[in-house]
């Protein structure tokens, strides 16, 4: 398992455990690719992630377009996060 995959699994496990403890439904995880190249989104896509977050339109638009060029049929969601 890659370092990224193990870190993602650790985050998901932690969220699941806390949701069980609180008796809550697990929320949707939005992976934030802020300040990272599109290769991170590609790697996360290969790990099954489909929701990505950015806080600046100036970074989100080119990154989402580059991602779409690499994965034209991918059904992913880009979210603007923050204020």
N, C-alpha and C positions, 0 to 999 in steps of 0.2 A: 504494500500500500504506500502510495506517495505521501510526502509530508503534507501536501495540501489536502489530500483525501483524508488523512488521519485527523488533521485539524478540523476539517468540516464535520467529520463524524463525531468528534468530541463536542463541538458546538451543538450539533443536533441532539446528541445524547443528553447533554446538560439541559437543554430546553425541554426535552421530553420528560426528564426526571422531575424538573421543577413543575411542569404542567400536571404531572401525576400527583405530586405532593399537594398542589393547590386545587386539584380536581377541576382543572380547566382544559379547554380544547387547545391543542397546539396551534400557535399562530403560523402564518405564512412567513417563511424566512426569505428575506430579500438580501442577497449578497451584495455588498457595496464594493464597487470596483474603482471608486474614486482614487485619483492619482496613480492608477495602475494601467498598464497597457492592455490592449484588447486581448492579448494572449492569456491574461488571467481569466477573462470572461470565457474564452475558448476552453481552457482547462476545466473551469467550473461547469461549463455546458457538458463536457465529456463525463463529468461526475453526476450529471442529472439535474443540475440547477437550471431553472428557467426564469427566475426573477432577479433582475439586476437593478441596483440603485446608484444614482449619480446625484450630486447636489448642484452641478452647474450645467446649464444647457450647452454652453460652449464646449464642454468636454463630452457631454452625453450624445449630442448629435453625431459628431464624427466617429465616435466609438461605436455607436449603434449601427451606423452605416457600414463601417468596416466589418463589424461582426456579421451583418446581413450579407455582405459580399462573400464572406467565407462560408456562411450557412444560410443560403437563400430560402430554404424551405423550413427553417427552424421557427417554431412557435415559442417565442420568448417575450417577456414583458420588461420594459424599461420604465423605471419609476424615478421621478424627481423627488428627492428627499430633502429635508431640512426646511428652512424658512422660505 
